Amino acid sequence: MMDPALFPRGNVHIAAGMLAIQLQISAADALARLQAMAYTQRRRITHIAHDIITHHLTLDPDTDNS
């Protein structure tokens, strides 16, 4: 398995787009949510993006995960 830290940064935007659709929020809000998750979980944003793209992480629209 490839190290998510080596993922192209563009995958962060792909994950943000996936979140935007899933949560029915703007792309900017989805990116802000990704950044907040990375900060609060002390993980790289690329790792969180990888988890979203590979469907290892999904968010509930009614739950605040930031």
N, C-alpha and C positions, 0 to 999 in steps of 0.2 A: 504494500500500500504506500502511496506517495505521501510524504509529509505535507499536511495542509499548509504549513508555513511557506511552502514553496509554490503554492497555488498562485496563479496570476492574480493580481489585485482586482482585476475585472470580475472575478468570481464573487467578490464582495457585492458588486452591483447586481449580479445575477441573483444572488441570495436576497438582496434587498427587494428586487422585483418580485421574486417568489413570495416574500413576506407581504409585500404591498397587495398582491392579489389575494393571498390567503386571509389577511386581516382586513382587507378592504380599506386600506389607508394609502396616503400618498407615498411615492417613492422616497421623498425626503424624510417623511416620518419613519418609514421602514429602515432607512439607513441610520437615522438617529437611534432607533430602537436597537439595531445591531451594535452600534457604538456603545450604548449604555450597557448592553449585555456583556460585551467584551470587558468593559471597565469593571462592572460589579462582580463578574466571575473571574477576573484577573486572567483572562485568556486572550490570545491573539484573535483579532476580528476575522482573520483568514480561517482560523480553526472553527469558529462559529459558522462562518459562511459554508465551509465544507460540510459541517453537520446538517445544515439546512438543505444544501444541494443534494446530499446523499440520503435525505429523509430520515436522518437519525435524530433530528430536532424539529419539532413542530410546535407552533404556539397557538394557544386558544385565544380567539379575539376578545373573550370576556375576562381574560386574566392579564394583569399587568405584570410582565416579566422583566421590566426594566429596572 
